[in-house]
Amino acid sequence: MSASSLRVLSIIPPMTQLNTPYPSTAYITGFLRSRGVDAYQEDLALALVLRLLSKQGLREVAERIAQIPAHEQTPAVQFFAEHQDRYVATIAPTISFLQGRDTTLAHRITGRGYLPEGPRFASLDVYVDDDGGDPLGWAFGALGLHDRAKHLATLYLNDLADVLRDAIDERFEFVRYAESLAASQPSFDPLANALTAAPSLVDEHLATLTLAAVDKHRPDVVLLSVPFPGSVYAAFRIAQALKAQHPQIKIVLGGGFVNTELRELAEPRVFDFVDYITLDAGERPLLALLEHLRGERGQSRLVRTFVRDADTQVVRYVNMMEADIAFAEVGTPTWDGLPLDKYLSLLDMLNPMHRMWSDGRWNKLTVAHGCYWKKCSFCDVSLDYIGRYEGASAAVLADRIDAIVAETGQTGFHFVDEAAPPKALKALSQELIARNSDISWWGNVRFEKTFTPDLAQLMADSGCIAISGGLEVASDRLLTLMKKGVSVEQVARVTKAFSDAGILVHAYLMYGFPTQTVQDTVDALEYVRQLFENGCIQSGFFHRFVCTVHSPVGKNPEEYGVELLPLPESNFARNDVGFFDPTGVDHDALGECLKKAIYNFMHGIGVEDDVRMWFPFKVPKTTVKRDKIARALNS
């Protein structure tokens, strides 16, 4: 395998997201090309969905459904069976519309007589007023034709996703596939059993697409980037297809899932599918691995790489200490080779901020590597992707932005940092303004006091349209315990500064943190209500606290008043760890109420009401004064 002939193909396995490419392959492809490597990339997540959601794909689905007895069919499947001709007729034009290539179809879609409307369309019933008026008029008005059609088309695709899950593969979802087989799974058995089972129609299409990608690029090395548990099963199915047809290709597994959950890997069967597994930032390990494959470096000199010993079959971790590639020197990501005109802009949530995760083709870019704060007790601060903080100059970042716009023709950017540093954002904003860069951007930050009204306005002037950040539990006691470094009143002032500058704000929220009481939860919801009421935030999401083995809570539980439950013996994935909290609060029951409340707040419903209305059981009255946030903003 000579240096001149070595070719590398990076693959995004299903499922990630449908509106824009997951950035890992763009980063690694750009870096490898900067080092003279013949590097290419394919998004099989998008390709798989487009194959399934095609005329031929739906005809195949219909053939499988015809073999299912009617009494075993779910409502979604029954509806599809009754209207399959209409689905087959409308799928290609609807996909084209969501790709932005046939915008005039919006007129027919909004007429409500074009698309078959399955069970998912029942969600529109909650919006019909007493006079039976337009259910979406409040959201889109008289002229919001395109967005209205996009929302209806998204419901149509969600119906089809339900059909695929209910009739073809029970593990299927648009943003995750067979997630339970990999997430914190101590044993490889569930995944191994699934991989030896007869392939579903989804698996068959994925194998076909995999072999087509290999025939197209003729790689010597295939890199599988698995950011989430919901893309692990498909990655192994891809590897399985490659091993069966092209055993000479070396397969490398890496990505966010590997970096967090496979750090103690000891399962030799994993290497029946892949040849190497690398940890953390991929640039240095891949350079070392490529040198090894070219015969320029021995196996003992690999960097952060798992291999299986050919003689003993024992998994070994090889890590010759070498400095990582500096963030300023990793080069510019490239989207060359990805079908940027085929991604689907979806509109699931009728909220102007919340839609940004699924609507629009965003160039994903990182302002800095790691987190400059790296203290939050719930976060994986001990791992490289958080703990190693490195920045780059504003000029370098702006050069990367200019190069990406020139390549893609797209001026929208999503900065995907764990928490973009305020100093870096200030310098970058100034650089973008000085260059007259006409981009739109959004990203994630800590709501710290450095984000003054002046800085918020500067960011808006440079093209910032939205900001997300972690408020977590809106309780000063718990924020202190989390080592979050902010207070509720400070968050209110910072988010209000962003909102006043015309920047949309999304708050990440948490429940179930160690020692969190019912009173804490009710008070936190009251704070969140007031943040919506005062125009500080426009969107939010509550997620359940999960303790991980890499976080301060997981490493020092006694400091947080909890006791960790014993972990099962594991030779595969290891991340989440259960714990005993002496408060004994039923956080699952509370969580359902919190999610319902914030969903309504995002739609302007119930913002002025007593927060106890969201709980179907008795909870204490909030101890937070109803004007607490208003007074904080006026102080």
N, C-alpha and C positions, 0 to 999 in steps of 0.2 A: 504494500500500500504506500505509494510514493506521495511526497508532499504535493506534487502537481496534480495528482489524480484524486486526492482525498476530497470528498464532497460531503457536506453536512446539511441535513434537512431537519428543521425544528417544526414540531407539530403541536398545535393547540387541540387537546382532546375534548370531546363532549363531556360535560356541558359547562360553558362559562356564561357568556352573554351574547345576545343576538344583534345589538345595535352598533357594536364597535368591537374591534379585535382586542382580546386580552393582550397586554403589552409585553409579556415575557419573551415571546419569540422575536418581536420587533427589536427589543433591546439586545438579545444575544446574537441575532443575525447581523445587526448593525455593527456590533463589537467584532464579531468574527471577520466580517468583511474588511474592517479597518486593519485587521492583522493579516490580510492576504489570504483568508480561507474562502473557498468556494462555498457559500452558505445560502440556503433557501428556506422558505417557510410556507406552511399550509395551515389553514384553519378548518380542521375537520368537524369542529362543533357546528359552525355555520353550514358547511357542506352537507352534514347529516340532516339538519333540519330542512334545508332546501330540497333534499332528495325525498324526505318523507312528505313534505308539504308541496307536492307537485301532482299533476294529473295522474301520472303513472303510480306515484307513491300512494295516493288515496285509493286508486283502483285496487292496489295490492292489499291495502287495509280492509277494503270492502270484502275482498275474497276471504280474508281471515275471519272477518265478522260473520260471514255467511255460514261458517262452521260452528258458531257458538249458538246453542239453543236460546230461543227468544227469552225464556224465563230467567236466564242467567245474565242477560244483558242489562247494564246500568242504564239510567235515563239518557246519559250522554251518548252511549253506544246505540241505543234504540233510535234516538233522534237522527243520528248520522245515517243509520241504515235506511230510515224512511226518506231521507233527503240526500242520499249519496250522489245522485246525478247532479243536483244543484251544487253540492260541494265541489265535485269534480269540475264543473263548469266555471265556478267562481274562484278557485284557488290561485291559478296563475295570475289573473288580473289583480287580485287582492295582494298577493306577494309583490307584484310589480309596483302597486300603489304604495305599499309600506317601504319599498326601496327608493321611493321618490322618483320613479320613472314614468308614472302614469297618474298625474295629479288630478286630471279631470274626472277620474272615476269617483272622486269624493261626492259629486252630485248624486250619483246613483246610490252610493252606500248610505248617505244620510237620508235618502228617501225611505229607508227602512223596508224596501220591497226587494232589494237585490240580494243581500246575504241571507242564508238560512240562519235563523236565530235560535240557538240551542239553549241549554240550561243556564249558561253563564250570563245570558241577557236578562235573566231575572233580577240581576243586581240593579237594573235601571228602574225597577218598580219602586224602589225606595225614594226616588226623586220625583215621581208623578205627584202633582199638586191635587187639591180637592176637585178642581175643575177638569182633571184629566188632561192637563196641558203638556207642553213639551218637557220630557223628563230631563233633558240636558240643557235646557234654555238657561238655567242659572249659571252653568259652567261655561258655555260657549256663546251665549247670546244669539243675535240674529245673523252675525257674519262669521262666526268661528267655524266655517265649513270644513276646512282641512283637518283641524284638530278633532272636531266631532267625528268625522269619518275615521280618523286614525284610532279613536277610542273604540268605535264600533268594530273596526277590523281587528283590533286587539282582542276583544271579547270573542270574536269568531275564531281566532287562532287558539285562544285558551280553551274553547270548546273542543277543538281538534286535539289539543294536548291531553285533555281528559279522555278522549277516545283512545288515543295511543296508550295511555296508562291503563285504562280499564280493559282494553281488548287485545293489545299487542304485547306490552311489557309493563308490568305493575310498578317497575322501578323508574319509569320515565317521567322526567319533568324538563321544562325548557331551560332552567338554570342549574339543575343538578341531576345527576343520573346515578342511581344505585348508591346514594350517599351512605346509607347505613352499613354497607359492606366494608367501608374503610374507616369511618370516623371513630377515632379512639378505639379501634378494634384490636384487642390484645392478641387474637389469633388470626392467622392467615386462612383458616379453614373456610369461613363463609365466602371469601373472595375466590378461593381455589375451587370450591364446589360450584359456584356460579360460573366460573370459567370452563368447567368441564361439562356443564349442562348444555343441552341443545341450544344453539343460538336462536334468539328471537329475530323477528323481521328487522328490528333496529340494529341488532348485532350483524346481521347479514349485510345490510347496507353499509355499515361502518367498515367491515372487512373489504368490501368492494372499493370503497373510497380510498382506503389505506393503500391497497395494491395499485390503484390508479395513480396516486400521488408518488409512489415509489417508481413506477414505470416512467412517470414524467420527469423526475429529477435524478434518478439513478444514484442515490446517495450511498456512501460507504458507512456513514454514521447517521443514526436517527436520534434526535433529542426529543423526549416527551416531557413537556412541562405541565405538572399537575399542581395548580394553585390551591385546589379545594378537594375535600373528600369526594364531592360530587363529580369529579372528573377522573378519579382513580380507576374505577372499573373499566371505563371506556379506554383509558390508556393501556391497561393490561390486555384488553381485547385487540387493540391495535398491535401491541407487541406480539400477541399470540398469532395473528395473521402474518406478521412479518417473519416470525421464526419458522412458520410452516412453509412459506414460499421462498423466503430469502434468508436462509440461516447465516449467510456470510456477513450480513449487515450487523454492525455493532449498535446496540440499543442502550441509550443512557436515560435514566430517570432522574428528574430533579424538580424543583419548584417549591412553592410555599407549603404544601402538604408534607412533602418529604422533610423540609427544614424544621417543621414543628413536631411531626408525629413519628418519624422513622429514625430518630437520632440514636436509638438503642437497638437497631435492627439486628436480628440474629437468625431470621428465618431463611434457610437455604432455598426453599421452593420459589421464592421471589425471583431467583436468578435462573429459573427455567424460562422466564419471560424476558428479563432484561440482563444486560451484561455488566453494567456499572450503575451506581447510584451516587450522586454527588450532593453535598450539603452546602447550604448558604449561598452567598453570591457566586454565580456560576462562572464568571470570567476566568479566574485563575485555575480552578479545577479543570475546566475544559481545555485550556491551553496545555496543561500538563498531560491530560488524557490524550489529546491529539498528538502530542509529541511521543507519547508512549505507543500509540497505534502506528506511528510512522517509524518506530524502531529507534527513536532518538532518546528515549528515557525508559528506565526499568520500571517494573510495576511497583517496586518499593519506594519510588519517588513520586507516586501520585499524590494529589492534594485533596483532602476531605472527600475521599471516595471509598465506598463499600464495594468489595469484590467477593466472589466465592472461590475458595481455593480449589483448584482443579483436582487435586489428589484427595484431600480430606473432606471436601464439600462443606467446610466450615466457612461462615461469613467472616471476613476480615475487614477492619476499618484501617485504611492507609492514609496517613496525613503527614507528609513531609512539610514542615513549616516553611511557607513562602508568603511574602507580603501580598495582600490583595491588590488588585488593580484600583488605583485611586478613582474616586467617583468622577473627578474632573477629566479623567483620561479614558473613560469607558466608551466614549464616542457617542454618536447620535443614533438613536433607534431608527430603523427603516421599516416601512410598511410595504416595501416593494414585494410583489408576489401575492399579496392578499387582495381579494376582490372587494375593494372599498365601495364599489357601487352596488353591492349585493347585500349589505347589512340591512337589518330591518329596524326601522324606528317605530317603537311601540309606545302606546299611551295607555297604561294600565290604571294608574292612580290619577284622579282628577285634582291634582294639586300642582301648582306651577313649579315648586321646588322638587317635589318628590319624583316628578316625571323624568328628571335629568339622568337618572341611573339607567333608564331604558330607552330614552328618546334622543336621537341625534348621534352623529358619528364623531366622537371625540378623540383627538390625538392624546393619548395618555403619556404623561411625562412626570419625572420626579425632580423636585427642586433640590433635594438633598437625600443622601442615603442615611437611613436610621432616624432616630428621634433625638432632638437636642435636649429634651426634658428627661426622658427615660427614668421616671420615678414612679409612675402610676402602679399601684399595688396589684391591679388586676391584669396587667399587661405582661407579655413575654419579654421583659426587659433584659433577661440574661442571654437572649438569642441575638445573632448577628444582625438580623434585619431591623432590630430595634436598637440594640446596644452599641453598634459601631456607627457613630455619627460622622459624616463627612459632607462637606458642601462643595459648591463650585461657584465661581464668580458670576455676577449678573451678566457679564459679556458672554461667557461660555454658554449660559442658559439661553440667552437671547439668540445666539448663533444657532443653537440646536433648534429653537423655535422657528427661526427663519428657514432653516434647511428642511424642516418637516413640512412647513406650509408650501414650500416650493415643490416638494415631492408629492404631497397628497392633494394639494389644492384646497385643503380644509383648514379653516382658521379657528376652529373650536378646540380648546385644550382642557383636559382634566388633569390637574396635578394630584397624583395619587400617593403623596406622602402620608405617613402615619400622622404627622403634624408638621406642616410646613413652617419653617422658622420665620418669625415676623421680620427680623433684620434682612433675611434673604428676600422676602416678598417685597419689602420696601425698596431694596436695591433693584430688584427685577422690575418692579413697577416703574421706577424712574428710568431704567434703561429702555423699557418698552415705549414709554412716552417720548423719550429722546429720539428713538428710532422711528417714531410714527408707526409702530407696529399695530396693525388693525386686526387684533385678535380678540376673542372672547374666552375667558377662562374661569374655572372654579376649582376649589380644592378644600382640603381638610386642615384645620388649625386647632390649637388650644385657645380657648377664649380667655386669653390673659390680657392684663391691663396695657401691655405694649400696643395693642390694637386700639389706638385712640381714634376719635372722629376724624382727625386730619389724615391719619394713615388709611383709614377706611375709605375716605374720599379719594386719596391718591390711588389706591387699588382699583376703585371704581373707574377712575379716569383712565387707567391703563387697560381696562377691559374686563375686570372682575365682575361677574354677574351673580355669583352664588358662593356661599361658604357653608361648610358643615363642620361640626365640632362636637366634642364630648362634654355634655353637662353631667352625664351619668346619673347618679342619684341626686336630685335637687335638695340636698341637705348639707348644711355646713359641717355638721358633725361627721357625716360619712365622707364628704369631700376631703376633710382633713385626714380621716383614717385611710382614705385611698391615696393620699399624698398627691392629690390632683393639682394642688398649687393655685386653686382659684376658689372664690366664694360665689354664692348664688347672686348676691348683689353685683359683684364684679361682672359675672356673666351677663346679667341683665344690661348693664351699661355698654359692654362690648358688643353684644348682639344688636342692641338698639342703634349703636353707631353704624354698624354695617347696614341695617335696615334703612336708616335715615339717608345713607349714601346710595340707596337704590339696589342694594345687594341682598338677594334672597338668603335666608338663614335656615339651616336644618340642624336640629339638636339630636345627637345620639344619647339615648337615655337607658338606664339600667335599673333592674329591680332584683331583689334577692341577694344583695351584697351581705357578707357576714355581719351579724348583729342588727340588720335592718328590721325594725318593728313595723307593725301595722300602722302605728301613728306616724312613723317616718314615711311610709308609703303614701298615706293620705296627704301629709304635708307636702311631699314632693310633687304630687299631682296638682295640688293647689298652686305651688310655685309655677309649674308648667302652664296651668290655666292662665295665670296672670301674665306670663311671658307672651302667650298668644294674644291675650286681651290688650296688652300694651304695644303690640306690633313689634316685639323683639325678635320673635321667630315665626316662620311661616310653615314649618314642617318639622316632624320629629318621628322617632321610632323607639319603642321600648323593646329591649331584649333582656333575656334572663342571664344573670351573672353565671359564668362558668369558671370554675377554678381549674387552672392548668398547672402542670408540673413545673413549668418554666417561669411562673409568676412569683412575686414576693409572697402572695397568699399561699401558693402551693409549696413554697420553700420554708416559710416561717408562719404556719397557721396559728400558732399560739399568740402571735402578736395581734391577731384579728379575732380572737375569741372563738375559734372553731377548732374542730378536731377532724383531721383527714381520715377518710375510710380507706382500708387497705386496698391497694391496687392488685388486680389479679396478675399472676405470672404472665409475662408477655414476651414474645419474640418478634412481634410485628409492630403495630401502631401503639403509641403511648402519648397521651396529651391531657385529656380531661380527667379530673380526679374528684370523686364525690367527697362530701364533708358533712359533719354533724354540726348544726347550728343550734345552740341551746335555746334560742328564742322560740323555736317550734312553729314559726309562722308558715302558713300555707301559701307560699309565693306563687304557685301555679294558679290558684284561684284568683289571687290579686292581679296577676299578670294579665289574665283575660280581660279584666275590667280596665286596666291601664291601657291596653291596646285599643279597646273599644272607645275609650274616652279620647285618646289622641287622634284616632281616625276621624272622629266627629269634629274635634277642634280644628283639624286641617281643612275641614269643609265648612268651617264657620258655625258649627252647631254646638250649642250648650256651653259656649265660652263664658257666659255670664252666670251660669247656674252653680249651685252648691255641688262640689265635686262628689259628695256622698251619693248623688243620684246614679253614678256609674257602677255602684256596688250593689248587687242584689241581696246582700246580707249586711248586718249591722257593722258599721265601722265607726271609730270615734270622730268627733268633729275636728276639723283642722285647727291647729294652734297658730297658724299663720294668719296675720291680719290681711284683710282683703285688699288693702292698698299698699302692701309691703313693697312690691316691685315699683309701683308708681312713685312712692316716696324715695326709693333708691335712685330712680332716674332723675328725680328733681333735686337730689342732694348735691 
